[in-house]
């Protein structure tokens, strides 16, 4: 673990120094390259390559290219956290392209549940973006104090990633699932008050049986509690994936949005993963889940990878 903490500190300290030169194509390019030198997840590249081949049916050369881009985008997205304290509505409008501005306006005005998938800081940044655009955010998150307590983890994970992003939540706050009953109660009450609850669709729930849904031509097992909560509250349900870019063309952040009108948890879950699959085929390296897709308890139903 000591090596992990050392890599963690080296990576984020260098990003913090880099952030003093602004948020621009050059600093984002350097941030992506720093991931190859210092990111603690660079050791996961072989696993990511294997999962890309298994779930996308691509060859090893394509998988290596996408896995390399996956690591680059971890570095690019991690740079975001050092700009939370600078963010305002003008910053968002300058740097974030939205797939459906009308849907975004509806979501901000109505509140409800915004489902995304656990990725490297993106759920924190999603909360900043939607909060600065007018929503009052309640961000469901794991315990504020990380499992492996360490001074460097506290410095970057708590003081910057969580505390500074929360200031952009439009008067909202994080709901920490270390106290799950309180967090879910506050989330339900927040929905009644028009808040937008940002939830990660991969949070486990040991008290419930999982749902089986189709995803990337396999059957996977997913936790139903977020879907159940939205159905019971009859709350509007939206989907998003925040995608980073390290190119000079266009805005560096792309917020893909979707909407569901399903009335049961299984169909809602399937609708969400259909949305995620569509985004993955459009921009595979932007999804961080290749590293931990096995944590979704996948049940492989085909012996041959799907051809695309």
C-alpha positions as CSV (number, residue, x, y, z in Angstrom):
1,X,0.0,0.0,0.0
2,X,2.9,2.4,0.7
3,X,3.8,2.4,-3.0
4,X,0.2,3.3,-3.9
5,X,0.3,6.3,-1.5
6,X,3.6,7.4,-3.0
7,X,2.3,7.2,-6.6
8,X,-0.9,8.9,-5.5
9,X,1.0,11.8,-4.0
10,X,3.4,12.2,-6.9
11,X,0.6,12.2,-9.4
12,X,-1.7,14.7,-7.8
13,X,1.2,17.0,-6.6
14,X,2.3,17.3,-10.2
15,X,-1.2,18.0,-11.5
16,X,-1.6,20.6,-8.8
17,X,1.5,22.4,-10.0
18,X,0.4,22.0,-13.6
19,X,-3.0,23.6,-12.8
20,X,-1.2,26.9,-12.0
21,X,-0.7,27.3,-15.8
22,X,-4.4,27.2,-16.5
23,X,-7.0,24.9,-18.0
24,X,-6.0,24.7,-21.6
25,X,-5.0,22.2,-24.4
26,X,-1.3,22.2,-23.3
27,X,-2.0,21.5,-19.6
28,X,-4.5,18.8,-20.5
29,X,-2.0,17.2,-22.9
30,X,0.6,17.2,-20.2
31,X,-1.9,15.8,-17.6
32,X,-2.6,12.9,-19.9
33,X,1.1,12.1,-20.3
34,X,1.7,12.4,-16.5
35,X,-0.7,9.4,-16.1
36,X,1.8,7.1,-17.8
37,X,4.5,8.2,-15.4
38,X,2.8,8.5,-12.0
39,X,-0.8,7.3,-12.1
40,X,-1.4,4.4,-9.6
41,X,-3.7,2.7,-12.2
42,X,-1.2,2.4,-15.0
43,X,-0.7,-1.2,-13.7
44,X,-4.3,-1.9,-14.7
45,X,-3.6,-1.5,-18.5
46,X,-3.3,-5.3,-19.2
47,X,-6.6,-5.8,-17.4
48,X,-8.3,-3.0,-19.3
49,X,-6.9,-4.3,-22.6
50,X,-8.4,-7.8,-21.9
51,X,-11.8,-6.4,-20.9
52,X,-11.9,-4.2,-24.0
53,X,-11.3,-7.3,-26.2
54,X,-13.8,-9.4,-24.2
55,X,-16.7,-6.9,-24.2
56,X,-16.1,-5.1,-27.5
57,X,-14.8,-7.9,-29.6
58,X,-11.9,-6.0,-30.9
59,X,-8.3,-7.2,-31.6
60,X,-5.3,-6.7,-29.4
61,X,-3.9,-3.8,-31.4
62,X,-7.2,-1.9,-31.1
63,X,-7.4,-2.8,-27.4
64,X,-3.9,-1.5,-26.7
65,X,-4.7,1.8,-28.5
66,X,-8.0,2.3,-26.5
67,X,-6.3,1.3,-23.2
68,X,-3.6,3.8,-23.8
69,X,-6.2,6.5,-24.4
70,X,-8.1,5.3,-21.3
71,X,-5.1,6.0,-19.1
72,X,-4.6,9.4,-20.8
73,X,-8.1,10.4,-20.0
74,X,-7.7,9.4,-16.4
75,X,-5.0,12.0,-16.2
76,X,-7.0,14.6,-18.1
77,X,-10.1,14.1,-15.9
78,X,-8.1,14.2,-12.7
79,X,-6.8,17.7,-13.6
80,X,-10.4,18.9,-13.2
81,X,-10.4,18.7,-9.4
82,X,-7.9,21.6,-9.2
83,X,-10.3,23.9,-11.0
84,X,-13.3,23.3,-8.7
85,X,-12.5,26.5,-6.8
86,X,-12.3,28.5,-10.0
87,X,-15.5,27.1,-11.5
88,X,-18.5,29.3,-12.2
89,X,-21.3,29.4,-14.8
90,X,-19.0,31.1,-17.3
91,X,-16.3,28.4,-16.8
92,X,-18.9,25.7,-17.5
93,X,-20.3,27.4,-20.6
94,X,-16.7,27.8,-21.9
95,X,-15.5,24.3,-21.3
96,X,-18.5,22.0,-21.4
97,X,-20.5,20.9,-24.4
98,X,-23.9,19.4,-23.7
99,X,-25.5,16.8,-26.0
100,X,-29.1,18.1,-25.3
101,X,-29.3,21.6,-23.9
102,X,-33.2,21.4,-23.7
103,X,-33.0,18.2,-21.7
104,X,-30.4,19.8,-19.4
105,X,-32.8,22.8,-18.8
106,X,-35.6,20.3,-17.9
107,X,-33.4,18.4,-15.6
108,X,-32.1,21.5,-13.7
109,X,-35.7,22.9,-13.3
110,X,-37.4,19.6,-12.3
111,X,-34.8,17.9,-10.2
112,X,-35.1,14.1,-9.8
113,X,-32.4,11.4,-10.2
114,X,-29.3,11.8,-12.4
115,X,-27.6,8.4,-12.9
116,X,-24.1,8.2,-14.0
117,X,-21.4,5.5,-13.6
118,X,-18.5,5.5,-11.2
119,X,-15.5,7.1,-12.9
120,X,-12.4,8.9,-11.9
121,X,-13.8,12.1,-10.3
122,X,-16.5,12.5,-13.0
123,X,-19.4,12.2,-10.6
124,X,-17.9,15.1,-8.5
125,X,-17.4,17.2,-11.7
126,X,-21.0,16.3,-12.9
127,X,-22.3,17.8,-9.6
128,X,-20.3,20.9,-10.1
129,X,-21.5,21.4,-13.7
130,X,-25.2,20.8,-13.0
131,X,-25.0,22.8,-9.7
132,X,-23.4,25.8,-11.4
133,X,-26.1,25.7,-14.1
134,X,-28.9,26.1,-11.6
135,X,-29.7,22.7,-10.0
136,X,-29.5,22.1,-6.3
137,X,-27.3,19.0,-6.0
138,X,-27.4,16.1,-3.6
139,X,-24.5,13.9,-4.5
140,X,-24.6,10.3,-3.2
141,X,-21.1,9.2,-2.3
142,X,-19.3,6.7,-0.3
143,X,-17.8,7.6,3.1
144,X,-16.1,11.0,3.1
145,X,-13.1,9.5,4.8
146,X,-11.5,7.0,2.4
147,X,-11.1,3.4,3.4
148,X,-7.3,3.8,3.5
149,X,-6.7,6.8,5.7
150,X,-3.6,8.6,4.8
151,X,-2.5,12.3,4.9
152,X,-2.2,12.5,1.1
153,X,-5.5,10.8,0.5
154,X,-7.2,13.2,3.0
155,X,-5.5,16.2,1.3
156,X,-6.6,15.5,-2.2
157,X,-9.6,13.3,-1.7
158,X,-11.4,15.2,1.0
159,X,-10.1,18.8,1.0
160,X,-10.1,19.2,-2.7
161,X,-12.1,16.6,-4.5
162,X,-15.1,16.6,-2.1
163,X,-15.0,19.8,-0.1
164,X,-14.2,22.1,-3.1
165,X,-16.6,20.4,-5.5
166,X,-19.4,20.6,-2.9
167,X,-19.2,24.4,-2.9
168,X,-20.5,24.3,-6.5
169,X,-23.6,22.2,-5.7
170,X,-26.0,25.1,-5.8
171,X,-26.6,25.0,-2.1
172,X,-26.7,21.2,-2.0
173,X,-24.3,18.8,-0.4
174,X,-22.9,15.2,-0.5
175,X,-25.0,12.5,1.1
176,X,-22.5,9.9,2.4
177,X,-23.6,6.3,2.3
178,X,-21.6,5.4,5.4
179,X,-25.0,6.1,7.0
180,X,-27.2,4.6,4.3
181,X,-30.5,5.0,6.0
182,X,-30.0,8.7,6.6
183,X,-28.5,9.3,3.1
184,X,-31.5,7.6,1.4
185,X,-34.0,9.5,3.6
186,X,-32.3,12.8,2.7
187,X,-32.2,11.8,-1.0
188,X,-36.0,11.1,-1.0
189,X,-36.8,14.3,0.8
190,X,-34.5,16.2,-1.6
191,X,-36.4,14.9,-4.6
192,X,-39.6,16.1,-3.0
193,X,-38.0,19.6,-2.8
194,X,-36.9,19.6,-6.4
195,X,-33.2,18.7,-5.8
196,X,-31.2,16.8,-8.3
197,X,-29.8,13.6,-6.8
198,X,-26.6,12.5,-8.5
199,X,-26.2,8.8,-8.0
200,X,-23.6,6.3,-9.2
201,X,-25.3,3.2,-10.7
202,X,-22.6,0.8,-9.4
203,X,-23.0,1.4,-5.6
204,X,-23.7,-2.0,-3.9
205,X,-26.7,-2.9,-1.8
206,X,-26.2,-6.0,0.3
207,X,-29.8,-6.0,1.4
208,X,-31.3,-6.6,-2.1
209,X,-31.2,-9.1,-4.8
210,X,-29.5,-7.9,-8.0
211,X,-31.1,-7.3,-11.3
212,X,-29.9,-9.0,-14.5
213,X,-29.6,-6.7,-17.5
214,X,-28.1,-6.9,-21.0
215,X,-24.9,-5.0,-21.4
216,X,-22.3,-5.2,-24.3
217,X,-23.9,-8.5,-25.4
218,X,-23.5,-10.1,-22.0
219,X,-25.7,-10.5,-19.0
220,X,-24.5,-8.5,-16.0
221,X,-25.8,-8.2,-12.4
222,X,-26.6,-4.7,-11.1
223,X,-27.8,-3.3,-7.8
224,X,-31.4,-2.1,-8.0
225,X,-31.7,0.3,-5.1
226,X,-31.2,3.6,-7.0
227,X,-33.7,2.5,-9.6
228,X,-36.2,1.4,-7.0
229,X,-35.9,4.7,-5.2
230,X,-36.7,6.7,-8.3
231,X,-39.6,4.4,-9.2
232,X,-41.2,4.7,-5.8
233,X,-40.8,8.4,-5.7
234,X,-42.1,8.7,-9.3
235,X,-39.2,11.1,-9.8
236,X,-37.8,12.1,-13.2
237,X,-34.8,10.0,-14.1
238,X,-32.0,11.2,-16.3
239,X,-28.7,9.6,-17.5
240,X,-25.4,11.1,-18.1
241,X,-21.8,10.3,-18.9
242,X,-19.1,13.1,-18.6
243,X,-16.5,12.5,-21.3
244,X,-13.1,14.1,-21.3
245,X,-11.1,15.0,-24.4
246,X,-7.3,15.8,-24.7
247,X,-7.6,17.2,-28.2
248,X,-7.4,20.9,-29.2
249,X,-10.7,20.7,-31.1
250,X,-13.9,21.6,-29.4
251,X,-14.6,21.9,-25.7
252,X,-12.7,19.6,-23.4
253,X,-15.7,18.2,-21.6
254,X,-18.8,16.6,-23.2
255,X,-21.9,15.9,-21.1
256,X,-24.0,13.2,-22.7
257,X,-27.6,13.2,-21.5
258,X,-30.5,10.8,-21.7
259,X,-34.0,10.5,-20.2
260,X,-36.1,7.5,-19.1
261,X,-39.8,7.1,-18.7
262,X,-39.8,3.5,-17.5
263,X,-42.1,2.6,-14.7
264,X,-40.4,-0.5,-13.2
265,X,-36.9,-0.9,-11.9
266,X,-35.8,-3.7,-14.3
267,X,-36.8,-1.7,-17.4
268,X,-35.2,1.5,-15.9
269,X,-32.0,-0.3,-15.2
270,X,-31.9,-1.8,-18.8
271,X,-32.7,1.7,-20.2
272,X,-29.7,3.1,-18.3
273,X,-27.3,0.5,-19.5
274,X,-28.6,0.8,-23.0
275,X,-27.6,4.5,-22.8
276,X,-24.2,3.7,-21.4
277,X,-23.6,1.1,-24.0
278,X,-24.4,3.6,-26.8
279,X,-21.9,6.0,-25.3
280,X,-19.3,3.3,-25.0
281,X,-19.5,2.4,-28.7
282,X,-19.3,6.1,-29.6
283,X,-16.3,6.8,-27.3
284,X,-15.0,3.6,-25.6
285,X,-12.0,5.1,-23.8
286,X,-14.0,7.8,-22.1
287,X,-15.7,5.2,-19.8
288,X,-13.6,4.4,-16.8
289,X,-15.4,1.1,-16.0
290,X,-13.1,-1.1,-18.0
291,X,-10.9,-1.5,-15.0
292,X,-13.6,-2.8,-12.7
293,X,-16.3,-4.2,-14.9
294,X,-15.9,-7.6,-13.1
295,X,-17.2,-5.8,-10.0
296,X,-20.6,-5.7,-11.8
297,X,-20.6,-9.5,-11.3
298,X,-20.7,-10.1,-15.0
299,X,-22.3,-13.4,-16.2
300,X,-20.7,-14.3,-19.5
301,X,-23.4,-15.7,-21.8
302,X,-21.4,-15.9,-25.0
303,X,-18.1,-17.8,-25.5
304,X,-17.1,-15.7,-28.5
305,X,-16.6,-11.9,-28.3
306,X,-19.2,-9.9,-30.2
307,X,-18.0,-8.7,-33.6
308,X,-18.5,-5.0,-34.3
